[in-house]
Amino acid sequence: MEFTITLLIAAISAGTPMLLAALGGILSERAGIIHLGTEGIMLMGAVLSCMTYITTQSLGLALLSALLGTALLGGLHALLTVTLHANQTVSGLAITLFGTGLSAYLGKKFSGQPIPGSVPKLDLPWLEAVPFAGRLLAHQDWIVWFSLVLVVALHTLIYRTSWGLHLRAVGDSPGTADVMGIPVALFRYTYVVLGSMLMGLAGSYLILAYSPSWTEGMTAGRGWIAVALIIFARWNPVRALFAAYLFGGLDALGFRIQLLGTPIPSYFLKMMPYLITIGVLMYVGWKTRSKPSGGPEALGLPYLREQRH
């Protein structure tokens, strides 16, 4: 039981970056814009947080710089896809390549330097009395709590409010939404930028709480896993929560197996979460092959008002 509790606590910590990135992708894709720039944006969020925190010694400024910097990248993606009608897949890949290269350049000076602090814990001793769940959540940091609250908030927004109805309308049928008076371009810009900021926060969390020093390419493919989790979760925030923690648990389990001195090669253990994720996606795809994907119907399609139908 003690091993299980420890593993689940580690799963929450390891899964939080993927959860935040997946929630950002859900916001963007619910508005009809494919966002494959997750990996590059997470790297930019991480390096901007590292640079600012080491330079200013301020956690607040570190988070703010990451949010603002990644909001600009989100705005660039929105400009290319919403206003200029560029191919959304190509634009997202370009954002990833740009963010990966720029983060490597900016982070050279700070590579290997430990950051001066971490995200503070939110200690809730009264929660320890709750069986099982209390031990998991009583001493988590505030970004973990923010991500949990965000899951509930986004699920409520998407499925229980008029704003969420408008968002789904923009993603499913932007022409119909436009006829109803919903500002399609404004909605898409807003949610792409907000989604990118969540991806930037995911990168910040990686360096502020999970791996407290900058190394080039430190996301190690987590951005791509977050993209896969969106599909696995069928664009649902609650399902994304469980999917992210599943991957986080596999990641933490592989690390703990290494500590036990197992003869299994470490490279295989590092591959395990990615292989299982691919296997789960293949299984889910096969089981739901005759069912609707659950994704926005206009996802990836540019909206041209003069071609409205």
LINNOR-V247964 format. One record per pair of residues at least 4 apart in sequence whose ideal C-beta (glycine too) atoms are under 8 Angstrom apart, sorted by the first residue. I is the first residue (numbers start at 1). GAP is how many residues later the second one is. Records with the same first field share a line. If there is no record, write none. Layout:
# LINNOR-V247964
I: GAP, GAP
This chain:
# LINNOR-V247964
1: 4
2: 4
3: 4
4: 4
5: 4, 127, 130, 131
6: 4
7: 4, 242, 245, 246, 249
8: 4, 128, 241
9: 4, 126, 127, 131
10: 4, 238, 239, 242, 245, 246
11: 4, 234, 235, 237, 238, 240, 241
12: 4, 124, 128, 132, 233, 236
13: 127, 131, 196, 197, 235, 239
14: 196, 233, 234, 235, 237, 238
15: 4, 229, 230, 231, 232, 233, 234, 236
16: 4, 127, 128, 131, 186, 189, 193, 194, 228, 232
17: 4, 25, 185, 186, 188, 189, 193, 202, 205, 209
18: 4, 184, 204, 207, 208, 211, 226, 229, 230
19: 4, 128, 132, 183, 221, 222, 225, 226
20: 4, 123, 127, 130, 178, 179, 181, 182, 185
21: 4, 17, 21, 177, 178, 181, 201, 202, 205
22: 4, 204, 207, 208, 211, 218, 221, 222
23: 4, 124, 127, 128, 131, 172, 175, 214, 217
24: 4, 11, 14, 170, 171, 172, 173, 174, 175, 178
25: 4, 10, 13, 170, 174, 201, 202, 205
26: 4, 128, 169, 204, 207, 209, 210, 211, 214
27: 4, 127, 164, 165, 167, 168, 171
28: 5, 6, 7, 163, 164, 167, 168
29: 4, 5, 6, 142, 201, 206, 266, 267, 270
30: 128, 137, 138, 141, 161, 205, 266
31: 136, 139, 140, 156, 157, 159, 160, 161, 265
32: 138, 139, 140, 142, 156, 264, 266, 267, 268, 269, 271
33: 44, 45, 48, 49, 55, 155, 158, 159, 266
34: 54, 55, 58, 265, 266
35: 42, 53, 57, 157, 160, 161, 164, 192
36: 52, 53, 56, 57, 59, 60, 191
37: 4, 36, 40, 54, 55, 56, 57, 58, 59, 62, 159, 162
38: 4, 54, 58, 161, 185, 186, 188, 189
39: 4, 57, 60, 61, 180, 182, 183, 184, 185
40: 4, 33, 55, 56, 57, 58, 59, 60, 63, 183
41: 4, 29, 32, 33, 54, 55, 58, 155, 158, 159, 162, 182
42: 4, 57, 157, 158, 160, 161, 164, 177, 180, 181, 184
43: 4, 56, 57, 60, 160, 174, 175, 176, 180
44: 4, 22, 25, 26, 29, 55, 58, 59, 156, 159
45: 4, 21, 22, 24, 25, 154, 155, 156, 157, 158, 159
46: 4, 20, 57, 157, 158, 160, 161, 168, 172, 173
47: 4, 56, 59, 60, 63, 156, 167
48: 4, 14, 17, 18, 21, 22, 58, 152, 156
49: 4, 13, 14, 16, 17, 66, 154, 155, 158, 159
50: 4, 12, 57, 60, 63, 65, 157, 163, 164
51: 4, 14, 55, 56, 59
52: 4, 6, 9, 10, 12, 13, 14
53: 4, 5, 6, 8, 9, 62, 63, 64, 155
54: 56, 59, 61, 62
56: 5, 6
57: 59, 60
58: 4
59: 4, 58, 60, 61, 149
60: 4
61: 4
62: 4, 142, 146
63: 4, 138, 141, 145
64: 4
65: 4
66: 4, 134, 135, 137, 138
67: 4, 130, 133, 134
68: 4
69: 4, 131
70: 4, 126, 127, 129, 130, 133
71: 4, 122, 125, 126, 129
72: 4
73: 4, 22, 25, 26, 123, 127
74: 4, 118, 119, 120, 121, 122, 123, 125
75: 4, 114, 117, 118, 121
76: 4, 19
77: 4, 14, 15, 18, 115, 119
78: 4, 5, 110, 111, 114, 115
79: 4, 5
80: 4, 6, 11, 14
81: 4, 5, 7, 10, 107, 111, 221
82: 103, 106, 107, 110, 221
83: 102
85: 217, 219
86: 4, 5
87: 4
88: 4, 212, 214
89: 4, 211
90: 4
91: 4
92: 4
93: 4
94: 4
95: 4
96: 4, 127
97: 4
98: 4
99: 4
100: 4, 117
101: 4
102: 4
103: 4, 113
104: 4, 112, 113
107: 4, 107, 109
110: 104
111: 103, 104, 105
112: 101, 102, 103
113: 100, 101
114: 98, 99
115: 92, 93, 97, 98
117: 91
118: 23, 90, 91, 94
119: 22, 23, 24, 86, 89, 90
120: 21, 22
121: 18, 19, 20, 21
122: 17, 18, 19, 20, 23
123: 15, 16
124: 4, 13, 14, 15
125: 13
127: 7, 10, 11
128: 6, 7, 10
129: 5
130: 4
132: 4
133: 4
134: 4
136: 4
137: 7, 8
140: 4, 5
141: 4, 68
142: 4
143: 4, 58, 62, 65, 66
144: 4
145: 4
146: 4
147: 4
148: 4, 93
149: 4
150: 4, 48, 87
151: 4, 86, 87, 89, 90
152: 4
153: 4
154: 4, 83
155: 4, 5, 81, 82, 83
156: 4, 5, 8
157: 4, 6, 7, 10
158: 6, 9, 10, 79
159: 5
160: 4
161: 4
162: 4
163: 4
164: 4
165: 4
166: 4, 11, 16, 21
167: 4, 20, 24
168: 4, 128
169: 4, 5, 7, 8, 11, 13
170: 4, 7, 12, 14, 17, 18, 128
171: 125, 126, 127, 128
172: 124, 125, 126
173: 4, 124, 125
174: 4, 10, 124, 129
175: 4, 128, 133, 134
176: 4
177: 5, 7, 10
178: 4, 6, 125, 127, 130
179: 129
182: 5
183: 4
184: 4, 119, 121
185: 4, 118
186: 4
187: 4
188: 4, 115
189: 4
190: 4
191: 4
192: 4
193: 4
194: 4
195: 4
196: 4
197: 4
198: 4
199: 4, 24, 27
200: 4
201: 4
202: 4, 20, 24
203: 4, 16
204: 4
205: 4, 5
206: 4, 5, 12, 13, 16
207: 4, 5, 6, 7, 11
208: 4
211: 4, 7
214: 4
219: 4
221: 4, 53
222: 4
223: 4
224: 4
225: 4, 22, 48, 49, 52
226: 4, 18
227: 4
228: 4, 49, 50, 53
229: 4, 11, 14, 15, 18, 48
230: 5, 10
231: 50, 62, 64
232: 7, 11, 45, 48, 49, 52
233: 4, 6, 7, 9, 10
234: 5, 59, 60, 61
235: 59, 60, 61
236: 4, 58
237: 4
238: 4
239: 4
240: 4
241: 4
242: 4
243: 4
244: 4
245: 4
246: 4
247: 4, 26, 30
248: 4
249: 4
250: 4, 22, 23, 26, 27
251: 4, 22
252: 4
253: 4, 19
254: 4, 15, 16, 18, 19
255: 4, 14
256: 4
257: 5, 7, 12
258: 4, 8, 11
262: 7
264: 4, 5
265: 4
266: 4
267: 4
268: 4
271: 4
272: 4
273: 4
274: 4
275: 4
276: 4
277: 4
278: 4
279: 4
280: 4
281: 4
282: 4
283: 4
284: 4
285: 4
288: 5
295: 4
298: 5
304: 4
